Amino acid sequence: MAYLGQIILFAGEWVPENWARCDGTLLPIQQYQVLFTLLGTRFGGDGVTRFALPDLRGRVAVGRSAQPRGDDIIPSHVGASGGTQTVALATDQMPRHTHAFQASPDVQHTPIAPADAVAASLPNRAYFYFDPTSVATPQEPTLKASAVHDVGEDVPHDNLMPGLGLHYLICLWGDYPAPNFEMK
């Protein structure tokens, strides 16, 4: 027999007797009074006539932290949730890095296709793709803004770990778990 309020993973397509899916279903307190004493309203409900089962659809259960961290990454109490399915990566969140840049002050007699050129000298066009108004020396040229620019869309990307679809089930009728006060 299972403990009342125990949550398990189940691979079947049906729900066994005395269990329910952890899908946020609202249950009547009057019919499930003993389960309500364990769950209360920490997963939802009004606490007068109804309470909610945990909703673990699309979520991963995380062991609760005994010490709050000051953020929502790891829930610090039962019923707390955190995390997100997508995240927008900002420039300041990227690791420090550099990009190689190669250019030659030598005059190129064969024109370089603009799509392939970053910086080069062409006859009668000093420093192709460099800013012509720059007074910088050839060793320290100023690039044209149209030649070098930020890229990206600032669109959130998926932030999901690999997963396997199973059902989270909660025991509705079972042995009442006796508390072990030595192991909080």
C-alpha positions, 0 to 999 in steps of 0.5 A: 500500500502507498502513502497518502499524498505520495507521488510516483512516476507511472508509464501506463496510459491509465490511472490505477485505482486510488491514484490521480494524475498530478495535473492541478485538478481541484478536489472537494475537501469534504470528499478528500479531507485526509489528503487535504490535511497533507496538501492544504492549499499550497498547490491551489484551491480556496481552502473552503470547498476545494484544494488542488493537486500538484500540477506537474505537467511539463515540470520536473519535481525538484528536491526542496531546499532547506535553506532559501537561496534568495532566488526562485531557481530552487524551491525552498518550500513544498509547493513553490515552483520556479524555472522557465521553458525559454530564456533570452540570453543577454550579451552580459551573460555570455562568457568573455571572448574575442573574435579574430580579425585579419586585414592587410594594408597591401593593395589588392589588385583583384577586387574582393567580393563585398560579402567576403571582405571585412577589410582590405585596400583597393586601388583608388579606394583606401581601406575598403570597408573602413570608415573613409572619414576616419583619421586613424592610421592604417595600424589602428583603422576605424571600421565603418558601422555598416561593416561591423554590427551586432547580430541576433534577434533577442528572441528567447531560446529553448531552455529544456533538458532532455526528457521522457514523457511519463505520468506523475501520479498522487495517491488519493487513498492510502496509509497516512504517513506518520511524521518522523520528527527527528528527520525534518 
